[in-house]
């Protein structure tokens, strides 16, 4: 699932008084919306040049994030990686059943889009023939938007007749599922459990059977995969327990006091709040119905102070967002499942050139994991005639498939 984006102004009108909203939302995905800080001071030609530069080099793509390619040798997009994991998991599930049921193992994939990303996402799947999945096992649905407000609580007007709106965050998934009647659709299909994840994780194990088995064994309503924080100021939310005996919930990194972020548990010598939220969650369908109704009556919003396009140009105001982890306080029982970061978490949030969470870093994590798989399967032997100390292997290996154990030779 991914965060939505909504088109508020004409994205092709680069000479307008406002930056292209579609590109603003893409920049937000990468935490780089400050690129348009000096927009009002630029001439129309300079604005056009800036937009072309951002689209061509800063992001590398203006497509929905799931369509993004991280530079793997196969050239596969994030969506394709996830679709093929579903295909493989279906095959494994079929093999575990009797032959008579083998053809009926289908994992239904619900993909949340936005008013801006919905059409290109659908076309991307159609163009790629759903990556081998059946078209009717993939369902797209849109989430909503929320009006932007000024610091004094007034609506910000995009035009004299239209209120400026922004995406309602990935927590909008609950109301979107309810309003689109997909919770009923899931019940009709016999769905009992839902695996929810962020599309920008190149290593996500979609429908992980080990996680599902743990979830069912614990008999909980909600669960989350976690890893230990890499360092105190890492930009990830952390799981906390609010009050003695209170429910588990998540505090976003931007809302956690720096002193608490670096606080040490004297008993263990580790961070007091160490369990990172990776946006890898599992819920029962019954619990999702409960959350959708609960958040509808008692919505939780997180404030983000941003520059917002308005009839007066860029103005400071607040965007209101809901987060997917807002559901956890409603859960009567929650389980945390620790996983290895290097095996299940390769986020793609920043453009290449940034210090972390880039396509390059995600690609490296994927390739390193797959290398370990090959080693565990028996590895390969490299002929001394091919390489003395690891050199020259790129040209030899490119485009070839090796079945371990084997020898790589000329």
Secondary structure by P-SEA (a helix, b strand, c coil): cbbbbbbcccccccccccccaaaaaaaaaacccccccccccccaaaaaaaaaaaaccccccccccccccccccccccaaaaaaaaaaaaaaaaaaaccccccccbbbbbbbbbccccaaaaaaaaaaacccccccccbbbbbbbbbbbbcccbbbbbccccccccccccccaaaaaaaaaaaaaaaaaacccbbbbbbccccccccccaaaaaaaaaacccbbbbbbccccccccbbbbbbccccccbbbbcccccccccccccccccccccccccccccccccaaaaaaaaaaaaabbbbbbbbccccccccbbbbbbbbbbcccccccccbbbbbbbbccccccccccccccccccaaaaaaaaaaaaaaaaaaabbbbbbccccccccccccccccccccccccccc
